[in-house]
Amino acid sequence: MKLANFLNLGIGSAEFVLLAFIAVPFLLVLYCIVDILRADFKDSENKLLFLILVLLVPLIGGLVYLVLRSNYIKPKTPFI
């Protein structure tokens, strides 16, 4: 790949694709865990359930959390 050659990583296209398939889900799960821990949920049980879901079923759990999180997080109040 031209990007790997440009960055001079010394990896072939197969390794680059494999790295992408590992890095993208890992970053998704990491983002979801940090977001769950920092978010203010309406019910604290939901925070624990989402955290368990993301940890047990990482890719699907992360996607489910990202889709459903707006229903379970308290709305932010604007500063006046």
Residue pairs with C-beta under 8 A, 6 or more apart in sequence:
1 13
1 16
3 16
4 11
4 12
4 13
4 16
9 16
11 19
25 58
25 59
25 62
28 58
28 59
28 62
28 63
29 54
29 58
29 59
29 61
29 62
31 62
32 50
32 54
32 61
32 62
32 65
32 66
33 51
33 54
33 55
35 65
35 69
36 47
36 50
36 51
36 54
36 65
37 47
37 51
39 47
39 69
39 73
40 73
40 74
41 47
41 72
41 73
41 74
42 72
42 73
42 74
43 72
46 72
50 61
50 65
50 69
50 72
53 61
53 64
53 65
54 61
54 62
54 65
55 61
